[in-house]
Amino acid sequence: MVEVTDYSGEGFGNLGNKMRDLEEKQRILKDRIFLISQNLVEMKDNTNKKILDIKKDVEVMKQTLERLSSFLETVSGEFSRFAKKEDVEILAKQAKMFQPLLSRKRD
């Protein structure tokens, strides 16, 4: 003959506690996952904003660099039109040589 054991009193109460514990753990994990996903979304948005700001700064730097390059090209082209230091010194010496003649004519 087969004996039937009654687990209804002890087993189901323990099983109910285990179910509640598992449900609580699942709820806690669900809340944590939700918070983590919110944080990831916020971090992604902040990172995208920072990247956009950096791209704008780089574009401004590029424009500034292009203007500086253009200015330097213009200035370097103008340097060839200036007199050299040696040429100015020679002209100054020649002017000094003619000064005595000018002062004699006035006397």
Secondary structure as GFF3:
##gff-version 3
##sequence-region A 1 107
A	DSSP	alpha_helix	10	79	.	.	.	ID=ss1
A	DSSP	alpha_helix	85	106	.	.	.	ID=ss2
###
